[in-house]
Amino acid sequence: MGFTTILSETQCLRNILGALNDRVQNKKRLHSITQQTSRIAAHQSDRFSQRMVKTGQNVAHDSEDIL
């Protein structure tokens, strides 16, 4: 095995490790985005529920006023 072959194989291994590192970083970013999306969805759901309760209370008050 010549010196050039060793350098070539070393570069090949570096490329493979770089690609694997990129995949790990992408998975971490994806996980972070998924967590953020879940938090946002939960917050929006809470806000929607609060609005529905408030709307229900307003309808009840309006009904009492009509009666």
Distance bins in CASP14 RR format, pairs under 12 A and 6 or more apart:
PFRMAT RR
TARGET T0000
AUTHOR 0000-0000-0000
RMODE 2
METHOD distances of the structure
MODEL  1
1 7 0 0 0 0 0 1 0 0 0 0 0
1 8 0 0 0 0 0 1 0 0 0 0 0
1 9 0 0 0 0 1 0 0 0 0 0 0
1 10 0 0 0 0 0 1 0 0 0 0 0
2 8 0 0 0 0 1 0 0 0 0 0 0
2 9 0 0 0 0 0 1 0 0 0 0 0
3 9 0 0 0 0 0 1 0 0 0 0 0
3 10 0 0 0 0 0 1 0 0 0 0 0
4 10 0 0 0 0 0 1 0 0 0 0 0
4 11 0 0 0 0 0 1 0 0 0 0 0
5 11 0 0 0 0 0 1 0 0 0 0 0
5 12 0 0 0 0 0 1 0 0 0 0 0
6 12 0 0 0 0 0 1 0 0 0 0 0
6 13 0 0 0 0 0 1 0 0 0 0 0
7 13 0 0 0 0 0 1 0 0 0 0 0
7 14 0 0 0 0 0 1 0 0 0 0 0
8 14 0 0 0 0 0 1 0 0 0 0 0
8 15 0 0 0 0 0 1 0 0 0 0 0
9 15 0 0 0 0 0 1 0 0 0 0 0
9 16 0 0 0 0 0 1 0 0 0 0 0
10 16 0 0 0 0 0 1 0 0 0 0 0
10 17 0 0 0 0 0 1 0 0 0 0 0
11 17 0 0 0 0 0 1 0 0 0 0 0
11 18 0 0 0 0 0 1 0 0 0 0 0
12 18 0 0 0 0 0 1 0 0 0 0 0
12 19 0 0 0 0 0 1 0 0 0 0 0
13 19 0 0 0 0 0 1 0 0 0 0 0
13 20 0 0 0 0 0 1 0 0 0 0 0
14 20 0 0 0 0 0 1 0 0 0 0 0
14 21 0 0 0 0 0 1 0 0 0 0 0
15 21 0 0 0 0 0 1 0 0 0 0 0
15 22 0 0 0 0 0 1 0 0 0 0 0
16 22 0 0 0 0 0 1 0 0 0 0 0
16 23 0 0 0 0 0 1 0 0 0 0 0
17 23 0 0 0 0 0 1 0 0 0 0 0
17 24 0 0 0 0 0 1 0 0 0 0 0
18 24 0 0 0 0 1 0 0 0 0 0 0
18 25 0 0 0 0 1 0 0 0 0 0 0
18 26 0 0 0 0 0 1 0 0 0 0 0
19 25 0 0 0 0 0 1 0 0 0 0 0
19 26 0 0 0 0 0 1 0 0 0 0 0
20 26 0 0 0 0 0 1 0 0 0 0 0
20 27 0 0 0 0 0 1 0 0 0 0 0
21 27 0 0 0 0 0 1 0 0 0 0 0
21 28 0 0 0 0 0 1 0 0 0 0 0
22 28 0 0 0 0 0 1 0 0 0 0 0
22 29 0 0 0 0 0 1 0 0 0 0 0
23 29 0 0 0 0 0 1 0 0 0 0 0
23 30 0 0 0 0 0 1 0 0 0 0 0
24 30 0 0 0 0 0 1 0 0 0 0 0
24 31 0 0 0 0 0 1 0 0 0 0 0
25 31 0 0 0 0 0 1 0 0 0 0 0
25 32 0 0 0 0 0 1 0 0 0 0 0
26 32 0 0 0 0 0 1 0 0 0 0 0
26 33 0 0 0 0 0 1 0 0 0 0 0
27 33 0 0 0 0 0 1 0 0 0 0 0
27 34 0 0 0 0 0 1 0 0 0 0 0
28 34 0 0 0 0 0 1 0 0 0 0 0
28 35 0 0 0 0 0 1 0 0 0 0 0
29 35 0 0 0 0 0 1 0 0 0 0 0
29 36 0 0 0 0 0 1 0 0 0 0 0
30 36 0 0 0 0 0 1 0 0 0 0 0
30 37 0 0 0 0 0 1 0 0 0 0 0
31 37 0 0 0 0 0 1 0 0 0 0 0
31 38 0 0 0 0 0 1 0 0 0 0 0
32 38 0 0 0 0 0 1 0 0 0 0 0
32 39 0 0 0 0 0 1 0 0 0 0 0
33 39 0 0 0 0 0 1 0 0 0 0 0
33 40 0 0 0 0 0 1 0 0 0 0 0
34 40 0 0 0 0 0 1 0 0 0 0 0
34 41 0 0 0 0 0 1 0 0 0 0 0
35 41 0 0 0 0 0 1 0 0 0 0 0
35 42 0 0 0 0 0 1 0 0 0 0 0
36 42 0 0 0 0 0 1 0 0 0 0 0
36 43 0 0 0 0 0 1 0 0 0 0 0
37 43 0 0 0 0 0 1 0 0 0 0 0
37 44 0 0 0 0 0 1 0 0 0 0 0
38 44 0 0 0 0 0 1 0 0 0 0 0
38 45 0 0 0 0 0 1 0 0 0 0 0
39 45 0 0 0 0 0 1 0 0 0 0 0
39 46 0 0 0 0 0 1 0 0 0 0 0
40 46 0 0 0 0 0 1 0 0 0 0 0
40 47 0 0 0 0 0 1 0 0 0 0 0
41 47 0 0 0 0 0 1 0 0 0 0 0
41 48 0 0 0 0 0 1 0 0 0 0 0
42 48 0 0 0 0 0 1 0 0 0 0 0
42 49 0 0 0 0 0 1 0 0 0 0 0
43 49 0 0 0 0 0 1 0 0 0 0 0
43 50 0 0 0 0 0 1 0 0 0 0 0
44 50 0 0 0 0 0 1 0 0 0 0 0
44 51 0 0 0 0 0 1 0 0 0 0 0
45 51 0 0 0 0 0 1 0 0 0 0 0
45 52 0 0 0 0 0 1 0 0 0 0 0
46 52 0 0 0 0 0 1 0 0 0 0 0
46 53 0 0 0 0 0 1 0 0 0 0 0
47 53 0 0 0 0 0 1 0 0 0 0 0
47 54 0 0 0 0 0 1 0 0 0 0 0
48 54 0 0 0 0 0 1 0 0 0 0 0
48 55 0 0 0 0 0 1 0 0 0 0 0
49 55 0 0 0 0 0 1 0 0 0 0 0
49 56 0 0 0 0 0 1 0 0 0 0 0
50 56 0 0 0 0 0 1 0 0 0 0 0
50 57 0 0 0 0 0 1 0 0 0 0 0
51 57 0 0 0 0 0 1 0 0 0 0 0
51 58 0 0 0 0 0 1 0 0 0 0 0
52 58 0 0 0 0 0 1 0 0 0 0 0
52 59 0 0 0 0 0 1 0 0 0 0 0
53 59 0 0 0 0 0 1 0 0 0 0 0
53 60 0 0 0 0 0 1 0 0 0 0 0
54 60 0 0 0 0 0 1 0 0 0 0 0
54 61 0 0 0 0 0 1 0 0 0 0 0
55 61 0 0 0 0 0 1 0 0 0 0 0
55 62 0 0 0 0 0 1 0 0 0 0 0
56 62 0 0 0 0 1 0 0 0 0 0 0
56 63 0 0 0 0 1 0 0 0 0 0 0
57 63 0 0 0 0 0 1 0 0 0 0 0
57 64 0 0 0 0 0 1 0 0 0 0 0
58 64 0 0 0 0 0 1 0 0 0 0 0
58 65 0 0 0 0 0 1 0 0 0 0 0
59 65 0 0 0 0 0 1 0 0 0 0 0
59 66 0 0 0 0 0 1 0 0 0 0 0
60 66 0 0 0 0 0 1 0 0 0 0 0
60 67 0 0 0 0 0 1 0 0 0 0 0
61 67 0 0 0 0 0 1 0 0 0 0 0
END
